[in-house]
C-alpha cells in the first residue's frame, strides 16, 4: 500500500519555497510531510500532500518541474527503539532504504509516521505485513 510522493526540482534561490508553498495553499492543498535536500544550485523538495493529482497540475501550471513516485507511509510507536525495530525488519528481509523522513508527528499521540522509499517497496510492504500499519493515500486525507 504505497502513497504518491511529489518531487519538485527547484532552483536554490530566495523565494522559491515560498512560491511553491503559496501555489499549494491557495489551491487548498495540504502538505502532510516534506523533506528538502539541496545542493549549491538546486534542491529537491519531496512532498506528501492530501491531493497529489491536483498538486501536480497546480505546480506544473506554476512552472515547476514535478515527478511522482511511490513511497510507504508507516505508523511506528513513538518511543526509543521504534525506528530501530522497523529497520531491523527491513535488514532481516534484505531490503535497503533509499531515503526516509518523518511526518505527522504529534506529542499527544504515541505514534510517529515515517515516509520511506526502499529498493523494493513491495518487499518492504511484505516484510512489514502484520507488524506495522501502512497508510493508504485515502488515510492521508484524515491525518
C-alpha positions as CSV (number, residue, x, y, z in Angstrom):
1,X,0.0,0.0,0.0
2,X,2.0,2.9,-1.3
3,X,1.3,6.6,-1.4
4,X,2.2,9.2,-4.0
5,X,5.1,11.5,-3.3
6,X,5.8,14.6,-5.3
7,X,9.4,15.6,-6.1
8,X,9.9,19.1,-7.1
9,X,13.2,20.3,-8.6
10,X,13.7,23.9,-7.5
11,X,16.5,26.4,-8.0
12,X,18.3,27.3,-4.8
13,X,17.3,30.9,-4.6
14,X,15.3,33.2,-2.3
15,X,11.5,32.9,-2.5
16,X,11.3,29.6,-4.4
17,X,9.9,27.6,-1.4
18,X,7.6,30.5,-0.6
19,X,6.2,30.4,-4.2
20,X,5.7,26.6,-4.2
21,X,4.0,26.6,-0.8
22,X,1.8,29.5,-1.8
23,X,0.7,27.8,-5.0
24,X,-0.4,24.8,-2.9
25,X,-2.0,26.9,-0.2
26,X,-4.2,29.0,-2.5
27,X,-5.4,25.8,-4.2
28,X,-6.4,24.1,-0.9
29,X,-3.7,21.5,-1.0
30,X,-2.4,20.4,2.5
31,X,1.2,19.4,2.9
32,X,1.3,16.3,5.1
33,X,5.0,15.6,5.0
34,X,8.1,17.2,3.4
35,X,11.8,16.8,3.0
36,X,14.3,19.2,1.4
37,X,17.6,18.1,0.0
38,X,19.8,20.7,-1.6
39,X,23.0,21.3,-3.4
40,X,24.6,24.7,-4.2
41,X,22.4,25.3,-7.3
42,X,19.1,23.4,-6.8
43,X,17.1,21.5,-4.3
44,X,14.7,18.6,-4.4
45,X,11.5,19.2,-2.3
46,X,9.7,15.9,-1.6
47,X,6.1,16.3,-0.5
48,X,3.2,14.1,0.6
49,X,0.0,16.0,0.1
50,X,-3.7,15.4,0.5
51,X,-4.4,15.7,-3.2
52,X,-1.4,14.7,-5.2
53,X,-3.0,14.8,-8.7
54,X,-4.3,18.3,-8.2
55,X,-0.9,19.4,-6.7
56,X,0.9,18.1,-9.8
57,X,-1.4,20.1,-12.1
58,X,-1.1,23.3,-10.0
59,X,2.7,23.1,-9.7
60,X,3.2,22.3,-13.4
61,X,0.9,25.3,-14.3
62,X,3.1,27.4,-12.0
63,X,6.2,26.4,-13.9
64,X,7.6,23.7,-11.5
65,X,9.3,20.5,-12.6
66,X,7.5,17.8,-10.7
67,X,7.7,14.0,-10.7
68,X,5.6,11.5,-8.9
69,X,6.9,8.4,-7.2
70,X,5.5,5.8,-4.7
71,X,6.7,5.6,-1.1
72,X,5.5,3.9,2.0
73,X,3.9,5.7,5.0
74,X,4.4,3.6,8.1
75,X,2.9,4.1,11.5
76,X,5.5,3.4,14.2
77,X,5.4,3.5,18.0
78,X,6.8,6.9,19.2
79,X,9.3,5.6,21.7
80,X,13.0,4.9,21.9
81,X,13.8,1.9,19.6
82,X,10.6,2.3,17.5
83,X,12.6,3.1,14.4
84,X,15.3,0.6,15.2
85,X,12.8,-2.3,15.3
86,X,11.4,-1.3,11.8
87,X,14.9,-1.0,10.3
88,X,15.8,-4.4,11.7
89,X,12.8,-6.0,9.9
90,X,14.0,-4.5,6.6
91,X,17.5,-5.7,7.3
92,X,16.3,-9.2,8.1
93,X,14.5,-9.2,4.8
94,X,17.4,-7.8,2.8
95,X,15.6,-4.6,1.9
96,X,17.6,-1.4,1.5
97,X,16.3,2.0,2.4
98,X,16.9,4.6,-0.3
99,X,15.7,7.5,1.8
100,X,13.2,8.3,4.6
101,X,11.8,11.2,6.5
102,X,9.3,11.7,9.3
103,X,5.8,13.1,9.2
104,X,2.6,13.7,11.1
105,X,4.4,13.9,14.5
106,X,2.2,14.8,17.5
107,X,3.2,14.9,21.1
108,X,-0.4,13.9,22.0
109,X,-0.1,10.6,20.2
110,X,2.1,7.6,20.9
111,X,2.6,7.2,17.2
112,X,5.1,8.5,14.7
113,X,4.9,8.3,10.9
114,X,7.7,7.5,8.6
115,X,7.9,8.1,4.9
116,X,10.2,5.5,3.3
117,X,11.4,4.6,-0.1
118,X,13.1,1.2,-0.4
119,X,14.9,-0.5,-3.2
120,X,11.8,-2.7,-3.4
121,X,8.7,-1.1,-1.8
122,X,6.8,-4.4,-2.5
123,X,9.3,-6.4,-0.4
124,X,9.3,-3.8,2.3
125,X,5.4,-4.0,2.4
126,X,5.6,-7.8,2.7
127,X,8.2,-7.5,5.5
128,X,6.1,-5.1,7.5
129,X,2.9,-7.1,7.0
130,X,1.2,-7.9,10.3
131,X,3.9,-5.9,12.2
132,X,3.2,-2.2,11.2
133,X,0.3,-0.4,9.7
134,X,0.9,1.3,6.4
135,X,-1.2,4.3,5.5
136,X,-3.1,4.5,2.2
137,X,-3.5,7.6,0.1
138,X,-7.1,7.9,1.4
139,X,-6.0,7.8,5.0
140,X,-3.7,10.8,4.4
141,X,-6.7,12.9,4.0
142,X,-7.7,12.3,7.6
143,X,-4.3,12.7,9.3
